[in-house]
Amino acid sequence: MSEVKMKRGEPVDKALRRLKKKLDKEGTLKELRNRRYYEKPSETKRRMAKRAASRARHRN
């Protein structure tokens, strides 16, 4: 569980921004969105292969 301690006198929106950055860095929200619906293993492999091919294309 991610946690952000607020500093004395710190605005809530600033602490929220820090929390969002931390969650983004950990990949928590991305994983949550991916787990929202079940994805068959074959679909996962297909998606990963597509991403790898895209990365290889951009590298050259």
PDB file of N, CA, C and O in Angstrom, chain B, residues numbered from 101:
ATOM      1  N   MET B 101       0.844  -1.167   0.000  1.00  0.00           N
ATOM      2  CA  MET B 101       0.000   0.000   0.000  1.00  0.00           C
ATOM      3  C   MET B 101       0.896   1.239   0.000  1.00  0.00           C
ATOM      4  O   MET B 101       1.792   1.371   0.833  1.00  0.00           O
ATOM      5  N   SER B 102       0.643   2.128  -0.932  1.00  0.00           N
ATOM      6  CA  SER B 102       1.423   3.361  -1.027  1.00  0.00           C
ATOM      7  C   SER B 102       0.938   4.366   0.000  1.00  0.00           C
ATOM      8  O   SER B 102      -0.249   4.440   0.320  1.00  0.00           O
ATOM      9  N   GLU B 103       1.877   5.127   0.500  1.00  0.00           N
ATOM     10  CA  GLU B 103       1.546   6.065   1.560  1.00  0.00           C
ATOM     11  C   GLU B 103       2.366   7.336   1.372  1.00  0.00           C
ATOM     12  O   GLU B 103       3.550   7.279   1.038  1.00  0.00           O
ATOM     13  N   VAL B 104       1.725   8.483   1.591  1.00  0.00           N
ATOM     14  CA  VAL B 104       2.403   9.764   1.534  1.00  0.00           C
ATOM     15  C   VAL B 104       2.080  10.504   2.819  1.00  0.00           C
ATOM     16  O   VAL B 104       0.914  10.717   3.148  1.00  0.00           O
ATOM     17  N   LYS B 105       3.116  10.892   3.541  1.00  0.00           N
ATOM     18  CA  LYS B 105       2.903  11.635   4.786  1.00  0.00           C
ATOM     19  C   LYS B 105       2.848  13.119   4.459  1.00  0.00           C
ATOM     20  O   LYS B 105       3.702  13.651   3.749  1.00  0.00           O
ATOM     21  N   MET B 106       1.820  13.772   4.994  1.00  0.00           N
ATOM     22  CA  MET B 106       1.681  15.211   4.771  1.00  0.00           C
ATOM     23  C   MET B 106       2.599  15.964   5.725  1.00  0.00           C
ATOM     24  O   MET B 106       2.751  15.609   6.894  1.00  0.00           O
ATOM     25  N   LYS B 107       3.197  17.002   5.192  1.00  0.00           N
ATOM     26  CA  LYS B 107       4.048  17.854   6.011  1.00  0.00           C
ATOM     27  C   LYS B 107       3.173  18.909   6.679  1.00  0.00           C
ATOM     28  O   LYS B 107       2.084  19.219   6.195  1.00  0.00           O
ATOM     29  N   ARG B 108       3.644  19.446   7.770  1.00  0.00           N
ATOM     30  CA  ARG B 108       2.870  20.453   8.507  1.00  0.00           C
ATOM     31  C   ARG B 108       2.628  21.674   7.613  1.00  0.00           C
ATOM     32  O   ARG B 108       3.562  22.254   7.059  1.00  0.00           O
ATOM     33  N   GLY B 109       1.355  22.045   7.488  1.00  0.00           N
ATOM     34  CA  GLY B 109       0.983  23.219   6.697  1.00  0.00           C
ATOM     35  C   GLY B 109       0.972  22.985   5.195  1.00  0.00           C
ATOM     36  O   GLY B 109       0.810  23.934   4.427  1.00  0.00           O
ATOM     37  N   GLU B 110       1.142  21.736   4.758  1.00  0.00           N
ATOM     38  CA  GLU B 110       1.153  21.431   3.322  1.00  0.00           C
ATOM     39  C   GLU B 110      -0.281  21.341   2.796  1.00  0.00           C
ATOM     40  O   GLU B 110      -1.127  20.709   3.429  1.00  0.00           O
ATOM     41  N   PRO B 111      -0.567  21.962   1.652  1.00  0.00           N
ATOM     42  CA  PRO B 111      -1.907  21.849   1.071  1.00  0.00           C
ATOM     43  C   PRO B 111      -2.215  20.406   0.652  1.00  0.00           C
ATOM     44  O   PRO B 111      -1.320  19.655   0.265  1.00  0.00           O
ATOM     45  N   VAL B 112      -3.472  20.042   0.735  1.00  0.00           N
ATOM     46  CA  VAL B 112      -3.891  18.674   0.409  1.00  0.00           C
ATOM     47  C   VAL B 112      -3.627  18.366  -1.061  1.00  0.00           C
ATOM     48  O   VAL B 112      -3.198  17.261  -1.392  1.00  0.00           O
ATOM     49  N   ASP B 113      -3.878  19.333  -1.947  1.00  0.00           N
ATOM     50  CA  ASP B 113      -3.694  19.065  -3.367  1.00  0.00           C
ATOM     51  C   ASP B 113      -2.226  18.784  -3.713  1.00  0.00           C
ATOM     52  O   ASP B 113      -1.944  18.027  -4.642  1.00  0.00           O
ATOM     53  N   LYS B 114      -1.304  19.384  -2.981  1.00  0.00           N
ATOM     54  CA  LYS B 114       0.119  19.111  -3.213  1.00  0.00           C
ATOM     55  C   LYS B 114       0.467  17.678  -2.781  1.00  0.00           C
ATOM     56  O   LYS B 114       1.223  16.981  -3.459  1.00  0.00           O
ATOM     57  N   ALA B 115      -0.095  17.255  -1.649  1.00  0.00           N
ATOM     58  CA  ALA B 115       0.137  15.889  -1.176  1.00  0.00           C
ATOM     59  C   ALA B 115      -0.505  14.873  -2.130  1.00  0.00           C
ATOM     60  O   ALA B 115       0.053  13.802  -2.371  1.00  0.00           O
ATOM     61  N   LEU B 116      -1.672  15.214  -2.665  1.00  0.00           N
ATOM     62  CA  LEU B 116      -2.332  14.335  -3.640  1.00  0.00           C
ATOM     63  C   LEU B 116      -1.484  14.193  -4.894  1.00  0.00           C
ATOM     64  O   LEU B 116      -1.371  13.102  -5.453  1.00  0.00           O
ATOM     65  N   ARG B 117      -0.892  15.293  -5.335  1.00  0.00           N
ATOM     66  CA  ARG B 117      -0.032  15.271  -6.515  1.00  0.00           C
ATOM     67  C   ARG B 117       1.160  14.351  -6.275  1.00  0.00           C
ATOM     68  O   ARG B 117       1.548  13.596  -7.166  1.00  0.00           O
ATOM     69  N   ARG B 118       1.748  14.408  -5.068  1.00  0.00           N
ATOM     70  CA  ARG B 118       2.864  13.519  -4.731  1.00  0.00           C
ATOM     71  C   ARG B 118       2.425  12.061  -4.725  1.00  0.00           C
ATOM     72  O   ARG B 118       3.153  11.183  -5.190  1.00  0.00           O
ATOM     73  N   LEU B 119       1.220  11.806  -4.192  1.00  0.00           N
ATOM     74  CA  LEU B 119       0.696  10.439  -4.163  1.00  0.00           C
ATOM     75  C   LEU B 119       0.486   9.914  -5.580  1.00  0.00           C
ATOM     76  O   LEU B 119       0.839   8.773  -5.878  1.00  0.00           O
ATOM     77  N   LYS B 120      -0.086  10.738  -6.451  1.00  0.00           N
ATOM     78  CA  LYS B 120      -0.322  10.314  -7.834  1.00  0.00           C
ATOM     79  C   LYS B 120       0.990  10.003  -8.552  1.00  0.00           C
ATOM     80  O   LYS B 120       1.079   9.029  -9.300  1.00  0.00           O
ATOM     81  N   LYS B 121       2.007  10.834  -8.322  1.00  0.00           N
ATOM     82  CA  LYS B 121       3.308  10.578  -8.936  1.00  0.00           C
ATOM     83  C   LYS B 121       3.888   9.258  -8.437  1.00  0.00           C
ATOM     84  O   LYS B 121       4.456   8.487  -9.210  1.00  0.00           O
ATOM     85  N   LYS B 122       3.739   9.009  -7.146  1.00  0.00           N
ATOM     86  CA  LYS B 122       4.267   7.773  -6.557  1.00  0.00           C
ATOM     87  C   LYS B 122       3.549   6.552  -7.141  1.00  0.00           C
ATOM     88  O   LYS B 122       4.191   5.557  -7.480  1.00  0.00           O
ATOM     89  N   LEU B 123       2.220   6.627  -7.256  1.00  0.00           N
ATOM     90  CA  LEU B 123       1.450   5.514  -7.820  1.00  0.00           C
ATOM     91  C   LEU B 123       1.825   5.285  -9.276  1.00  0.00           C
ATOM     92  O   LEU B 123       1.918   4.143  -9.726  1.00  0.00           O
ATOM     93  N   ASP B 124       2.038   6.364 -10.011  1.00  0.00           N
ATOM     94  CA  ASP B 124       2.413   6.247 -11.412  1.00  0.00           C
ATOM     95  C   ASP B 124       3.788   5.599 -11.549  1.00  0.00           C
ATOM     96  O   ASP B 124       4.002   4.762 -12.426  1.00  0.00           O
ATOM     97  N   LYS B 125       4.706   5.983 -10.690  1.00  0.00           N
ATOM     98  CA  LYS B 125       6.061   5.430 -10.717  1.00  0.00           C
ATOM     99  C   LYS B 125       6.055   3.933 -10.396  1.00  0.00           C
ATOM    100  O   LYS B 125       6.807   3.160 -10.990  1.00  0.00           O
ATOM    101  N   GLU B 126       5.203   3.536  -9.453  1.00  0.00           N
ATOM    102  CA  GLU B 126       5.107   2.121  -9.072  1.00  0.00           C
ATOM    103  C   GLU B 126       4.322   1.298 -10.087  1.00  0.00           C
ATOM    104  O   GLU B 126       4.444   0.074 -10.117  1.00  0.00           O
ATOM    105  N   GLY B 127       3.522   1.956 -10.915  1.00  0.00           N
ATOM    106  CA  GLY B 127       2.711   1.244 -11.901  1.00  0.00           C
ATOM    107  C   GLY B 127       1.440   0.665 -11.306  1.00  0.00           C
ATOM    108  O   GLY B 127       0.836  -0.229 -11.899  1.00  0.00           O
ATOM    109  N   THR B 128       1.025   1.152 -10.155  1.00  0.00           N
ATOM    110  CA  THR B 128      -0.154   0.610  -9.467  1.00  0.00           C
ATOM    111  C   THR B 128      -1.426   0.853 -10.255  1.00  0.00           C
ATOM    112  O   THR B 128      -2.230  -0.063 -10.425  1.00  0.00           O
ATOM    113  N   LEU B 129      -1.623   2.070 -10.739  1.00  0.00           N
ATOM    114  CA  LEU B 129      -2.851   2.391 -11.469  1.00  0.00           C
ATOM    115  C   LEU B 129      -2.924   1.641 -12.791  1.00  0.00           C
ATOM    116  O   LEU B 129      -3.994   1.183 -13.192  1.00  0.00           O
ATOM    117  N   LYS B 130      -1.787   1.515 -13.466  1.00  0.00           N
ATOM    118  CA  LYS B 130      -1.762   0.791 -14.740  1.00  0.00           C
ATOM    119  C   LYS B 130      -2.150  -0.673 -14.530  1.00  0.00           C
ATOM    120  O   LYS B 130      -2.909  -1.245 -15.313  1.00  0.00           O
ATOM    121  N   GLU B 131      -1.615  -1.272 -13.456  1.00  0.00           N
ATOM    122  CA  GLU B 131      -1.938  -2.667 -13.147  1.00  0.00           C
ATOM    123  C   GLU B 131      -3.412  -2.823 -12.791  1.00  0.00           C
ATOM    124  O   GLU B 131      -4.051  -3.800 -13.182  1.00  0.00           O
ATOM    125  N   LEU B 132      -3.941  -1.869 -12.058  1.00  0.00           N
ATOM    126  CA  LEU B 132      -5.350  -1.902 -11.684  1.00  0.00           C
ATOM    127  C   LEU B 132      -6.240  -1.854 -12.921  1.00  0.00           C
ATOM    128  O   LEU B 132      -7.216  -2.597 -13.021  1.00  0.00           O
ATOM    129  N   ARG B 133      -5.903  -0.986 -13.850  1.00  0.00           N
ATOM    130  CA  ARG B 133      -6.692  -0.876 -15.089  1.00  0.00           C
ATOM    131  C   ARG B 133      -6.599  -2.156 -15.904  1.00  0.00           C
ATOM    132  O   ARG B 133      -7.582  -2.589 -16.505  1.00  0.00           O
ATOM    133  N   ASN B 134      -5.402  -2.769 -15.924  1.00  0.00           N
ATOM    134  CA  ASN B 134      -5.231  -4.018 -16.676  1.00  0.00           C
ATOM    135  C   ASN B 134      -6.022  -5.166 -16.049  1.00  0.00           C
ATOM    136  O   ASN B 134      -6.487  -6.057 -16.760  1.00  0.00           O
ATOM    137  N   ARG B 135      -6.177  -5.151 -14.738  1.00  0.00           N
ATOM    138  CA  ARG B 135      -6.880  -6.243 -14.053  1.00  0.00           C
ATOM    139  C   ARG B 135      -8.385  -6.034 -13.981  1.00  0.00           C
ATOM    140  O   ARG B 135      -9.104  -6.883 -13.454  1.00  0.00           O
ATOM    141  N   ARG B 136      -8.863  -4.922 -14.501  1.00  0.00           N
ATOM    142  CA  ARG B 136     -10.290  -4.625 -14.435  1.00  0.00           C
ATOM    143  C   ARG B 136     -11.104  -5.704 -15.155  1.00  0.00           C
ATOM    144  O   ARG B 136     -12.181  -6.092 -14.702  1.00  0.00           O
ATOM    145  N   TYR B 137     -10.571  -6.180 -16.281  1.00  0.00           N
ATOM    146  CA  TYR B 137     -11.227  -7.235 -17.043  1.00  0.00           C
ATOM    147  C   TYR B 137     -10.250  -8.382 -17.216  1.00  0.00           C
ATOM    148  O   TYR B 137      -9.041  -8.165 -17.301  1.00  0.00           O
ATOM    149  N   TYR B 138     -10.771  -9.609 -17.269  1.00  0.00           N
ATOM    150  CA  TYR B 138      -9.910 -10.767 -17.460  1.00  0.00           C
ATOM    151  C   TYR B 138      -9.372 -10.773 -18.878  1.00  0.00           C
ATOM    152  O   TYR B 138     -10.110 -10.548 -19.838  1.00  0.00           O
ATOM    153  N   GLU B 139      -8.087 -11.032 -18.998  1.00  0.00           N
ATOM    154  CA  GLU B 139      -7.459 -11.123 -20.308  1.00  0.00           C
ATOM    155  C   GLU B 139      -6.875 -12.524 -20.454  1.00  0.00           C
ATOM    156  O   GLU B 139      -6.091 -12.975 -19.619  1.00  0.00           O
ATOM    157  N   LYS B 140      -7.271 -13.202 -21.526  1.00  0.00           N
ATOM    158  CA  LYS B 140      -6.768 -14.554 -21.738  1.00  0.00           C
ATOM    159  C   LYS B 140      -5.262 -14.526 -21.944  1.00  0.00           C
ATOM    160  O   LYS B 140      -4.727 -13.539 -22.450  1.00  0.00           O
ATOM    161  N   PRO B 141      -4.568 -15.597 -21.558  1.00  0.00           N
ATOM    162  CA  PRO B 141      -3.114 -15.637 -21.730  1.00  0.00           C
ATOM    163  C   PRO B 141      -2.678 -15.405 -23.185  1.00  0.00           C
ATOM    164  O   PRO B 141      -1.652 -14.771 -23.433  1.00  0.00           O
ATOM    165  N   SER B 142      -3.455 -15.917 -24.139  1.00  0.00           N
ATOM    166  CA  SER B 142      -3.089 -15.701 -25.547  1.00  0.00           C
ATOM    167  C   SER B 142      -3.186 -14.219 -25.913  1.00  0.00           C
ATOM    168  O   SER B 142      -2.383 -13.721 -26.702  1.00  0.00           O
ATOM    169  N   GLU B 143      -4.168 -13.511 -25.342  1.00  0.00           N
ATOM    170  CA  GLU B 143      -4.293 -12.074 -25.604  1.00  0.00           C
ATOM    171  C   GLU B 143      -3.129 -11.311 -24.983  1.00  0.00           C
ATOM    172  O   GLU B 143      -2.635 -10.341 -25.557  1.00  0.00           O
ATOM    173  N   THR B 144      -2.696 -11.757 -23.804  1.00  0.00           N
ATOM    174  CA  THR B 144      -1.561 -11.116 -23.143  1.00  0.00           C
ATOM    175  C   THR B 144      -0.307 -11.266 -23.988  1.00  0.00           C
ATOM    176  O   THR B 144       0.427 -10.299 -24.192  1.00  0.00           O
ATOM    177  N   LYS B 145      -0.056 -12.486 -24.486  1.00  0.00           N
ATOM    178  CA  LYS B 145       1.121 -12.732 -25.318  1.00  0.00           C
ATOM    179  C   LYS B 145       1.072 -11.892 -26.587  1.00  0.00           C
ATOM    180  O   LYS B 145       2.086 -11.337 -27.011  1.00  0.00           O
ATOM    181  N   ARG B 146      -0.108 -11.798 -27.191  1.00  0.00           N
ATOM    182  CA  ARG B 146      -0.276 -11.025 -28.422  1.00  0.00           C
ATOM    183  C   ARG B 146       0.020  -9.542 -28.162  1.00  0.00           C
ATOM    184  O   ARG B 146       0.684  -8.881 -28.961  1.00  0.00           O
ATOM    185  N   ARG B 147      -0.485  -9.036 -27.032  1.00  0.00           N
ATOM    186  CA  ARG B 147      -0.278  -7.621 -26.690  1.00  0.00           C
ATOM    187  C   ARG B 147       1.199  -7.344 -26.431  1.00  0.00           C
ATOM    188  O   ARG B 147       1.731  -6.327 -26.877  1.00  0.00           O
ATOM    189  N   MET B 148       1.862  -8.249 -25.709  1.00  0.00           N
ATOM    190  CA  MET B 148       3.278  -8.068 -25.411  1.00  0.00           C
ATOM    191  C   MET B 148       4.131  -8.140 -26.681  1.00  0.00           C
ATOM    192  O   MET B 148       5.078  -7.369 -26.838  1.00  0.00           O
ATOM    193  N   ALA B 149       3.800  -9.052 -27.574  1.00  0.00           N
ATOM    194  CA  ALA B 149       4.545  -9.173 -28.832  1.00  0.00           C
ATOM    195  C   ALA B 149       4.374  -7.913 -29.672  1.00  0.00           C
ATOM    196  O   ALA B 149       5.317  -7.457 -30.318  1.00  0.00           O
ATOM    197  N   LYS B 150       3.183  -7.362 -29.660  1.00  0.00           N
ATOM    198  CA  LYS B 150       2.907  -6.136 -30.414  1.00  0.00           C
ATOM    199  C   LYS B 150       3.731  -4.978 -29.855  1.00  0.00           C
ATOM    200  O   LYS B 150       4.274  -4.177 -30.616  1.00  0.00           O
ATOM    201  N   ARG B 151       3.823  -4.890 -28.526  1.00  0.00           N
ATOM    202  CA  ARG B 151       4.615  -3.826 -27.899  1.00  0.00           C
ATOM    203  C   ARG B 151       6.099  -3.995 -28.220  1.00  0.00           C
ATOM    204  O   ARG B 151       6.794  -3.015 -28.491  1.00  0.00           O
ATOM    205  N   ALA B 152       6.584  -5.239 -28.191  1.00  0.00           N
ATOM    206  CA  ALA B 152       7.997  -5.499 -28.478  1.00  0.00           C
ATOM    207  C   ALA B 152       8.316  -5.127 -29.926  1.00  0.00           C
ATOM    208  O   ALA B 152       9.362  -4.539 -30.200  1.00  0.00           O
ATOM    209  N   ALA B 153       7.429  -5.463 -30.839  1.00  0.00           N
ATOM    210  CA  ALA B 153       7.636  -5.128 -32.245  1.00  0.00           C
ATOM    211  C   ALA B 153       7.631  -3.614 -32.434  1.00  0.00           C
ATOM    212  O   ALA B 153       8.411  -3.080 -33.223  1.00  0.00           O
ATOM    213  N   SER B 154       6.766  -2.934 -31.719  1.00  0.00           N
ATOM    214  CA  SER B 154       6.695  -1.477 -31.807  1.00  0.00           C
ATOM    215  C   SER B 154       7.991  -0.846 -31.294  1.00  0.00           C
ATOM    216  O   SER B 154       8.509   0.093 -31.899  1.00  0.00           O
ATOM    217  N   ARG B 155       8.510  -1.357 -30.184  1.00  0.00           N
ATOM    218  CA  ARG B 155       9.760  -0.836 -29.637  1.00  0.00           C
ATOM    219  C   ARG B 155      10.916  -1.082 -30.611  1.00  0.00           C
ATOM    220  O   ARG B 155      11.764  -0.211 -30.803  1.00  0.00           O
ATOM    221  N   ALA B 156      10.946  -2.270 -31.225  1.00  0.00           N
ATOM    222  CA  ALA B 156      12.015  -2.609 -32.158  1.00  0.00           C
ATOM    223  C   ALA B 156      11.952  -1.701 -33.386  1.00  0.00           C
ATOM    224  O   ALA B 156      12.988  -1.300 -33.915  1.00  0.00           O
ATOM    225  N   ARG B 157      10.756  -1.382 -33.833  1.00  0.00           N
ATOM    226  CA  ARG B 157      10.580  -0.525 -35.004  1.00  0.00           C
ATOM    227  C   ARG B 157      11.068   0.891 -34.710  1.00  0.00           C
ATOM    228  O   ARG B 157      11.696   1.526 -35.558  1.00  0.00           O
ATOM    229  N   HIS B 158      10.781   1.378 -33.517  1.00  0.00           N
ATOM    230  CA  HIS B 158      11.172   2.746 -33.151  1.00  0.00           C
ATOM    231  C   HIS B 158      12.668   2.856 -32.886  1.00  0.00           C
ATOM    232  O   HIS B 158      13.239   3.939 -33.016  1.00  0.00           O
ATOM    233  N   ARG B 159      13.297   1.773 -32.524  1.00  0.00           N
ATOM    234  CA  ARG B 159      14.721   1.767 -32.231  1.00  0.00           C
ATOM    235  C   ARG B 159      15.546   1.950 -33.486  1.00  0.00           C
ATOM    236  O   ARG B 159      16.592   2.599 -33.458  1.00  0.00           O
ATOM    237  N   ASN B 160      15.077   1.377 -34.599  1.00  0.00           N
ATOM    238  CA  ASN B 160      15.860   1.431 -35.865  1.00  0.00           C
ATOM    239  C   ASN B 160      15.654   2.686 -36.573  1.00  0.00           C
ATOM    240  O   ASN B 160      16.230   2.894 -37.641  1.00  0.00           O
TER     241      ASN B 160
END
